[in-house]
Amino acid sequence: MEGPSLPLSRMRASDAERDQAVDRLTVAFVEGRLDHEEYDRRVGLALSAVLVGDLRPLTADLPGPEPQPPRAAPLRDPRFRGARSEGELSFISVPWREWGDEWRWWTGVAAALTGVWGAASLMGGELVPYWPLVPLGIWAAVLMASAIWPSEEEPP
């Protein structure tokens, strides 16, 4: 096995490198540098490229920086995201925006189910048991559990 000095013509391309080439081609197409046929041809070649050397000619005549190979993110335990120190454990490992989005969906579905329950109660002439409590309660419990135990591992 050769070291990191392997020539680009023999180095296998990653999905991220193919995506970077397609992104660059898309920018060139939007800027009017490529016509539709040329864009389609180059994107097809980029998506089927096996070697990094196959990607370079597809974007060589386009202005802008050459796509950099993706950097490997440092491996970190997701439970420590947002922790101020290694000893401090952050139980909310899902980014706040995603967690808020999940609760917004929950709230929307809760409103819709409550509306159906209210309409059924009005049409029946009497209050029926609040049945949306069961699916909403289960969903809320799953959201809370995913915040406390973010991975698929067993809870500690």
N, C-alpha and C positions, 0 to 999 in steps of 0.2 A: 504494500500500500504506500502510495506516494504521500509526501508531506503537503503543507498548504500551498506550495508553489506550483500546483497543478495548473496547466494553461487553461484559459477560459474555453478553448475549443473542446476540451475534454471534461470540464467540470459540469456536473448535472445541475440543472436549474430547479429552483424550489418554486412552490406555488406562489410565494410572496414575490419572487423575482418576476414571474410571469404576470402577476397582477400589476406590478409596478410598470412593466412595459405596456400593458393594456391601458393603464391610467395615463401614461405619457402620450400614447397614440390618441386617446380620447381627447385630451387637452389640445393636441395638434389638430384634430378634426373639428373641434368646436371653434378654434381660432381660424379655421379656413385653410390650414396648411395642407390638408389631405382631402381629396374628394371621397365620396361615399364608397366607391369601388375599391380604391386604394386602402381606405380605412378597414373595410371588411376583410380584404386579403391579408393585411398585416396583422389584424387581430386574430384571424384564424391561424396564421403562422405562429404568433406569440403563444396562443393557448396550446398549441401542439408541440411547442419547442421542448426538446429534451435537454439540451445543453445550453449553458449561459452564452456560449459563443454564437448560438443560433438567435439569441435575443438582441445582441448588440447591433447587428446590421439593420434591424427593423426600426431602430430609433436613432441611428447614427447621423442621419441627415436632418434631424429636428433640433432646434435650439433648446437650450436649457441644460441643467446638470444631468450627468449620467445617473441613473438610479443606483443608489447605494445598496449593497447587500444588507438585508435586515439584521439588526443586532439582536442577539439573544438576550431576553429579559432575565434579570437575576432571579434565581429561584427563591421564592419566599413562601412561607406558610400563609395561606389566605386569611387565617384567623388573626394575623398580626397587622393586617392592613389598617392604617389609621392609628396604630398604637404609637404613643410618644416614646416608649422605650420597649426593649425586648420583653421585659417582665410584664408590661401592661397588655392585657388581652382585649382586643376589640371584638365584641360579639357580632356587630353588624359588619359582615365582610362584603356584602353586596353593596355596590356604590349607592349612595343615598338617592340619586336620581332614578335608578332602576327600581329601587325598593318603593319609592314614591309612585312610580308608574304602576307598579303592581297593585298598590292600594287604591289608586285612582280607578283602575279597572274594577276592583272589588266594589268600590263605592257606586260606580255606574251600574253594575249588575245588581247590586243591592237595591238601588232606586227602581230599576226595571221590575225586579221580582216583587218588590213591595207594591208597585203599581198594579201588577197582575193580581196580587193577593187582595188589594183594596177593591179592584173592579169585581173580583169574584165575590167578595163579601157584600158589596152593594147589590149585585145582581141576585144574590141568594137571599137578601133581606136580613141577614144576620152575620155577625162576625164569625168567620171560620178561624180555626187555630192558625197561628202565624207560621205556616210551613216554610217560608224562605229562611227561617232560622237554621234549619238543618244544613242546606248546601252552603250558606254563607258562613256558618260556624266552622264547618270542615275546611273551607277555603282559608278562612282567617287563621285557623290552627296551623295549616300547612305553611302559610306565609310567616307566621311567628317561628315555627320550627326551623324554617330555612334561614332565618336570621340568627338563630341560636346555634344550629348545627349546619353550617354552610356546605360541607362536603357530603359525599355519599357514604362516608365512613360511619361507623357506629358512634353514637354519642358517647362522650367521655364519662 
